[in-house]
Amino acid sequence: MNMLYLLLAFLSAIAFYLGSPHQRVWAAAASRRGWLRAGGWGSAVLALAAGVAALGVWAGVFSALTAWMFGTVVLPYADVWWHARGENRHVG
């Protein structure tokens, strides 16, 4: 059950990030922003419910939100790293 809320929280963060106009991971996501955001909200609610079922109310909510926040922080940095690794950048 612990892995379920962690996976759902991270999938929610992925869906919200792909629904963002600033992402460069998936170009076809621009036409699916509404569906991605709806899926992100649904996955977030399921992650909270699974976290509460696994750990209790407060620990489940905080754990699910911590996993979601980890995804929302890591995904933009992963996107920048993915696109910048092929470029030859020099300062000066």
Secondary structure, DSSP 4 states (H G I P E B T S, - for coil): -HHHHHHHHHHHHHHHHHTSTT--S-GGGGGGHHHHHHHHHHHHHHHHHHHHHHH-HHHHHHHHHHHHHHHHHHHHHHHHHHHHTTS-----
